[in-house]
Amino acid sequence: MDRFQSFGAFARVVELGSFAAAADRLAVSTSAVSRQVAELEAHLEVRLLNRTTRRLSLTESGQAFYERCVQLLADLEETEAAVRSEAVVPKGTLRITCGVTFGERHLAPAVAEFARRQPQVAFDIDLSDRAVDLVEEGFDLAIRIGPVGQQALVARRVAETQLVCCAAPAYLDSRPPLLTPDDLQHHECFAYTYAATASAWTFEARDGTRHTPRIAFRHRANNGSMLAAMAVAGVGISLEPDFIVAADVRAGRLVRVLPDYQPPRSPISAVYPSRRHLSAKVRTFVDFLAARYAGATEWSL
């Protein structure tokens, strides 16, 4: 028995005064309405209606149940309307996970602008460089750099980042020259723990050939900003996204090395569990990010 359908059938019978009228309103057969009310009475183990050939009347239990039933159905309609409106109007709390550096430098101003435009949306943001399980930990959305991970997730590319191989001028002045990627084996290089390139760096020459030099990484960290700071301090060479090192390169604190060899580009994606019944708050925010980051001029070199 579908209790909510039975509740609705019972309420219509009471309001309209007959099974036939209720059936007409609900666009079902009279026997179907009669069966639903009978099943409801059997489920509750109480008679709700007194039936005669001429009229229907509520029992005392039926009157009490009808009053509560009407309120319950009204609450259900209100809840459904609220949920449907969230599918159209951005509202509610948007839980986002994002890497620390990108979150601090680029997601934060985007969130601030979106919050001004959409005052009915609240944000709950977790900055972490680890790979978060969106479903298990209850996140609506993740901003991810590079591979998305789980195949069940939906990813929409909102921007791109270029990896930049760079070091401080003082470091380069004191070490052997860098002419090809293979020369990196004679240098201090930093590995980013969570990157797909944590154990190997890949470069592409102008003629399209790929190079994966052997590198003995002495230093590792799970935060790109820390590795960039170590590079600025002259400790060694870092391979970092442009959104982390662009300001230091522009200011001359870091310089690009191996200019004839290009590290790979990586997508920046908005990732969520499913396209089905995507809420307006997620859909609108992802559209907003795609428009804001178009061209990625705020960090590209």
Buried (B, 14 or more C-beta within 10 A) or exposed (E): EEEEBBBBBBBBBBEBEBBBBBBBBBEBEBEBBBBBBEBBBEEBEBEBBEEEEEEBEBBEEBEEBBEEBBEBBEEEEEEEEEEEEBEEBBBBEBBBBBBBBBBEBBBBEBBEEBEEEBEEBEBEBEBBBEBBBBEEEEBBBBBBBBEBBEEEBBBBEBBBBBBBBBBBEEBBEEBEEBEEBEBBEEBBBBBBEBBEBEEEBBBBBEEEEEBEBEBEBEBEBBBBBBBBBBBBEBBBBBBBBBBBBBBBBEEEBBBEBBEEBBBBEBBBBBBBBEEEEBBBBBBBBBEBBBEBBEEBEBBEE
